[in-house]
């Protein structure tokens, strides 16, 4: 499957929020392997969160469209001070997961980062999401050893921690 990519605009806000929330926190229907609803309560993002990203000069959301013109993937990229690009909100519709689309979205983000002169991509992952950590490791990210607490507990009462991962760009 191929995707066509464009930078998100204000008219895409509601659809982006829906995609991200269905990918990360769906509580019914099709749940993809990236779903966190068993760990964390509530929505991952709301329309205001997404609008703030889209309006920011230092951030962008890249959208992946399928051949039918539907948004099936996205990723947020944010410029950082140290010539890094922070990536977040990588999402693929649960209806089309496990078809290599996440890799296509990451590849697009990497191309944009390289053409923008960034020296690395950086992201954080919930420490207990071993399958997600492994996904990024397979893509070439490395664990940095840095860890931060969200000061939020999961549904089991455990404190949620994020671990940092980076991928050097050439």
C-alpha positions in Angstrom: 0.0 0.0 0.0 1.2 3.5 -0.8 0.4 6.8 0.9 0.3 10.3 -0.3 1.6 12.9 2.2 0.7 16.5 2.9 1.2 18.8 5.8 -2.0 19.2 8.0 -4.0 22.4 8.0 -6.8 23.7 10.2 -9.5 21.9 8.1 -8.0 18.6 9.2 -8.2 19.1 13.0 -11.3 17.0 13.8 -10.1 14.1 11.5 -6.6 14.1 13.1 -8.0 14.0 16.6 -10.3 11.1 15.7 -7.4 9.2 14.1 -5.1 9.6 17.0 -7.7 8.8 19.6 -8.9 5.7 17.7 -5.3 4.6 17.4 -4.2 5.2 21.0 -7.3 5.2 23.2 -10.2 3.5 21.4 -12.6 1.9 23.9 -14.8 0.1 21.5 -14.7 -1.2 17.9 -11.4 -2.1 16.2 -8.4 -1.8 18.6 -5.0 -1.7 17.0 -1.8 -2.9 18.6 -0.9 0.6 19.6 -3.9 1.0 21.8 -3.3 2.3 25.3 -6.8 2.2 26.6 -6.0 -0.7 28.9 -3.3 1.6 30.6 -4.6 5.1 30.5 -8.0 6.8 30.8 -9.4 9.5 28.5 -8.6 10.9 25.1 -5.0 11.1 23.8 -5.7 14.5 22.2 -8.6 16.9 21.7 -9.2 19.3 18.8 -7.6 22.2 20.7 -4.4 20.2 21.2 -4.2 19.4 17.5 -5.0 23.0 16.5 -2.2 24.3 18.7 0.3 22.0 17.0 -0.9 22.9 13.5 -0.8 26.7 14.3 2.7 26.5 15.9 5.7 27.7 13.8 7.9 25.0 15.3 5.6 22.0 14.8 3.8 20.3 12.0 1.6 17.3 11.5 2.2 15.2 8.4 -0.8 13.3 7.1 -0.8 10.1 5.1 -3.7 9.5 2.7 -4.6 6.2 1.1 -5.7 5.8 -2.5 -9.3 6.6 -1.6 -8.2 9.9 -0.2 -8.8 9.0 3.5 -6.3 10.0 6.2 -5.0 6.7 7.5 -1.8 7.9 9.2 -0.1 10.9 10.8 2.9 12.0 12.8 3.8 15.2 14.6 7.2 16.8 14.2 8.5 19.5 16.5 11.7 21.5 16.2 14.0 21.4 19.2 16.9 23.6 20.3 19.6 21.0 19.8 19.0 20.5 16.0 16.7 17.6 16.9 13.2 16.9 15.7 10.9 15.6 18.4 8.4 13.1 16.9 5.1 12.2 18.5 1.6 11.1 17.8 2.6 8.5 15.2 -0.8 7.0 14.4 -2.2 4.6 11.9 -5.9 3.8 11.7 -6.6 0.5 13.5 -8.4 -0.6 10.4 -5.2 -0.8 8.4 -2.5 -1.5 10.9 0.1 -4.3 10.4 0.5 -3.4 6.7 3.7 -1.4 7.0 2.0 2.0 7.0 3.6 3.1 10.3 7.0 2.6 8.6 5.9 4.7 5.6 4.8 7.5 7.9 8.1 7.3 9.9 10.0 7.3 6.6 8.2 10.4 5.5 9.0 12.1 8.8 12.7 11.1 8.4 12.9 12.6 4.9 11.4 15.9 6.2 13.8 15.9 9.1 16.9 15.3 6.9 15.8 17.9 4.3 15.3 20.4 7.2 18.8 19.8 8.5 18.0 18.0 11.7 20.7 15.7 13.0 18.4 13.3 14.9 14.8 12.4 15.6 13.9 12.0 19.2 10.8 10.6 20.8 9.4 9.2 24.1 7.5 6.0 24.6 5.6 4.7 27.6 8.1 2.4 29.3 5.7 -0.5 29.9 4.8 -0.6 26.2 7.5 -3.1 25.3 6.0 -3.8 21.8 6.2 -0.1 21.0 9.7 0.2 22.3 10.7 -2.8 20.1 9.0 -1.2 17.1 11.1 1.9 17.4 14.3 -0.2 18.0 13.6 -2.1 14.8 13.3 1.3 13.0 16.8 2.3 14.2 16.0 4.2 17.3 18.3 3.7 20.4 17.4 4.0 24.0 19.2 7.0 25.7 18.7 5.9 29.3 16.7 9.0 30.0 13.3 8.5 31.8 10.6 10.9 33.0 7.5 10.3 35.1 4.2 11.6 33.9 3.0 12.0 37.4 0.0 9.9 36.3 -0.9 6.4 37.3 -2.1 3.7 34.9 -5.3 1.7 35.5 -3.3 -0.7 37.7 -2.1 2.1 39.9 1.4 2.1 38.6 3.2 5.4 37.9 3.6 5.9 34.1 7.1 6.6 32.9 8.3 7.7 29.5 11.6 6.6 28.1 13.6 8.6 25.5 14.7 7.1 22.2 16.7 8.8 19.5 17.7 8.0 15.9 20.7 9.8 14.4 20.1 11.1 10.9 22.7 11.2 8.1 
